[in-house]
Amino acid sequence: MSNTREFAAMPDAQGFFGPYGGQYVPPELKQAMDDINRAYEEIRQRADFQEELASLFADYVGRPSPIFHARRLSSQLGGAQIHLKREDLNHTGAHKINHCLGEALLAKFMGKQKVIAETGAGQHGVALATACALVGIPCEIHMGQVDIEKEHPNVTKMKILGCKLVPVTRGAATLKEAVDSAFEEYLKDPHNYIYAIGSVVGPHPFPKMVRDFQAIIGNEAREQFLSRHGRLPDYVSACVGGGSNAMGMFTAFLADEAVNLVGVEPAGEGLEREGRHSATLSKGKPGQLHGMACYVLEDAQGQPAAVHSIASGLDYPGVGPQHSYLKDIGRVSYQTATDQECLEAFMTLSRVEGIIPALESAHVVAWAMRVAPSLPADQHILVNLSGRGDKDADYVANLLGL
């Protein structure tokens, strides 16, 4: 097992986590990425930046987010105890605000005139529009038409917050197409624009930078759990699409060999159904996508495959390069949950604990519900509840005929 220092040093100077990551971009975009990296490395060392970010986390986001022991759910299931890191209680309702505040402050520091981004479920879009309103920078969000129709509450919030929303109708009209569209807009003027990537994906330095801003989740959780229980959890788990909430949770525990790290991908309608799942690490292979080397789901022609998940924030044919590396070295176990398991977990958590989770987060709740009964009662599963389900409530109600 690698030691703390090796994990902390990732990525290397070229942005690689082992063979994954890097900058697979045109020369003009490489210059822009290098400029962002230099600015980030400068600003992160400054006490005034760290103090402003810490103040916003405390007084704007409402951090630290608490850990809740789901006693009724644990008792009902039998076996291990399930605990929830309540990122759903953050301002804007998910973990996304953690890195969006950092990216908006970086954009302000660099003197950028517009922030551009993609969004799937809309949580990144809402969080970025919120952060841009706070610092006073124009914001443009690209979102697939399918997701716009599915996540109407978040679309409304983005418009209220003043961002320009760009519907993307090409291809499957979901997250991958939104990323493509946003990158094209960014390439028109990378000097004056900044692309605020919504996960630990894309060319260096974004996988590193988004991870660093999200690492507050795991840092808090580790300290909170130790303080309350005098020990670390046996399992630390999170859902994985691009992988930002999971890297935010996992980073603090990477060197703790006794802690099992579990990432839960969307199995959609079944891993055997090509194009109807988004389980990149489970079914994909090493390739390149959106400026990085990572695991990719590909079709017979070697192009990014069609993907599906009931959760709009998880339907992506790639995954963060650090996740790809952690899979290869065996430090994280990547599991899956189907759409049906996700829906069951969504309704169970809502009705047993009074917490409506995001469909994304319901995937990891489903995994925890599946494994808890087989574990001893003195074991502890810490779940990153990355977002709340306000955005999904109408969609689920219609789906289930409630």
Disulfide bonds with the S-S distance in Angstrom:
none
